[in-house]
């Protein structure tokens, strides 16, 4: 099967959504590099060795779990309280660094298409509440979107809790929703929530192949490419 045929077959498996859940960092806003730099600074502060290549594929996962995995890999396992401390420190560093994030290509075009089609959408992010405002503000939206963040649930991505709560907020059955994200953790959370996992690579730290392996039903380069699926 040619690449064109594969793309056509992939798109045929994507149903039109009744609602859409978007990840935030790396999906709507171009700041994954800032997120990685923040983790590197946090781990340096706490004395845990970490590399960019190690952290990049973990972006999008629950921050406490990320901290725990990096600590485990260094041979110095940590408990939940220590993981919380490192995650909180990373959030503070990210807040300092994330001063002028930019929307990723196609954000406004896709948002306009969803609004014109009367398809509700929400932001579902593992980020802490205090980290969300700057990134959402960078989108320049005309109205405040529905936002479900990591403070609303006990278990963030890759668990489905964030997505399921967002679906309830939009009064839509999960299996009628798209979940659009840039990380493997978004895709795994979508599969667990029984939503259609859609990946966008413009701001991602991982490859299209990696996203497909994580369960993506469709991978696009830019968000506005999804407008064709809403016709």
N, C-alpha and C positions, 0 to 999 in steps of 0.2 A: 504494500500500500504506500502511495506517495505521501509526501508531507501535506499536500493540499487535501488529499483524500482523508488523511488522519484528522486534520483540522475540521473537515466537514462532518465526519463521524462523531467527533468530540462535541461539536456544537449541537448535533441532533439529540444528544442525551440531556441537554439543559432545558428544563421546562421554564415557561414564563413564571416569574415569581408573583406572589401576592404581597410580599414585603421583602425588604433587603436589610441585612445586618452588615455594617462595615466595621472592620478593624480601623484603628486610627493611625498610629505611627507606622510609616512604611507603606501604608495603603492609601490614605488620603493626604498625608503630610510627609514630606521628604526629610526625615530626620533620624533614620536608622543609624547613620554614621555617628550622630550625636549620642544616641542611646548606647552604642558600643563604646565610644570614648568615655562615657559616664561610668559604665561598668568597669572599664580598665582602671579608671582613677579610684573608684571605690575599692576594688580588690587590692590595689597598691597601698591604699590607706590602711587596710586591715592586714596587710602582709601576706596575701595569697597570690601566688604566681598565676597569671592568666595572659592569654594571647588573643589578638583580634580574631584569628582563625578559629579559636576555641569558642569564643563568645558569639560570633556572628550567627551560627545556625541555631543558637539558643534564644535569640531575640524573639519576643512574642510569647514566651512561656511565662508562667507565674514567677515573679521576681524572687520569691523565697526559694522556689525550686531551683532556679538558675544559680543562686548563691550556693545552695547545697551541693549541686552537681560540680561546680568549679572547685569548691572546697574538698569534696570527695576525691576529685581527680588529682588534687595536690597532695593527697595522703593525710589530710587533716580534716576529718569529718566534723561537721558542726550540728548543733541542735537547732530546733525551730526558733528559739529566741535569738540566737546568733544570726541565723538566716534573715530574720525579720530586721535585725539591726543593720545588716549589710544592705538589704533591699531598701530600707528607709534612707540610708546614707546615699545610695545610688540615686534615689528619687530627688533628693535635695541637690545633688550635683547636676542631675539632668535639668532641673528647674533653672539652675544658674546658667547652664550651657545653651538651653533651648530657647534662645532669645528671639531669633528671627527665622522660624521654620517657614518653608514655602509649600503651597499646595502642589500635589503631584499632577502631571498632565491629565486632563480630561475630567477632573473633579466636578467643575461647574457644569460642563456639558452633560455629564451623566445625571447630576442632581436635577438639572432642568428637565431632562427627559423623564425621570421618575416622577417629578412633581406634575408634569403635564399629563402623565398616564395615571395620576392619582394612586401611585404605588407608594405606600408609606415606607420610611426607612429610619434606621437608628444606628448609632455608633455603639459598638460593644468592644470595650478595650480592657485589657488586664491592668493597665496603668492605674496608679493611685489617683484619687480624686484631685489632689492638689497639682498633679502633673498634666491634667487634661486641658485646662482652660487656655493656655497659650497656643497649643496645637489647634484646638477648635477655633480660636479667634483668628488664626492665620488663614482659615478657609474663607473668611469674609462672607459668611452665610447671611441671608436676609432674615432668617428666623432661627431661633435656638432649637437644635435638633434634640430628639430623645437620646439620652446618653445613659448607658449602663457601664459603670467602671468597676475596677477591682474591689472597691470598698463595699459594693452592693452584694457580694457573694463570698462565701467561705473559700470556695475553690475556683481559681481563675483558669484560663486556658492552660493545657489542652482539655480540661474538663468542660462539659457542655453548659455548665450552670449560667454563665454570662449570656450565652446565646438564647437559652430557654427563657431566661428572665426578660430579655429584650423582646422575644416573640410574644410573651404575655403582655408586655407594655404596649405592643402594637396590635394586640387582640388577633393574632394570626397563628394558625397551626404551624409548628416547626417544619413539617414536611412540605409546606407551601412557601418556604423562605429560601432565599439565597443567603449564603455567608461569603462575603468578599474579603479576602485578606492576602497578606504577602508572606506569611510564614507557614512552616509545616504545622505549627501548633494551631493556627487558625483552621487549617484543613482538617486536622484530627478532631478538633472541637466540633466542627461542622458535621463530620461523619457521626460523632457520638450523639449529636443533637438531632440527627436525621434531617439536616438541612442540605441543600445543594452546595457543595464546596466550590468556590470559584477563586482562582488565584490571579493576582496581577503582579507583574515583575518589575515595574518601573522603579519602585523604591525598595525592592526586596534585597535581602542579604544572601539569598539562596537561589539556585537555578530553577528553571521551569521543570526540568526532569525531577529534581528533588521534590518539588511541589506536587507533581503528578504521582510520585511514589507515596506521598503522604495522603493521597485520596482526592486531589483536585479533579473535578469533573470537566473543568475548562480552565485553561491558562491563557491570559491575554497580556500584552505588553503595557497597554494603557487602559485606564478606566473607561474612556469614551468608546472603546471598541465594544463594550457591552451594550451600547445603545441598539445595535443591530438585533440583539436577542429580545428586545422589548417591543418590537414592532408587531 
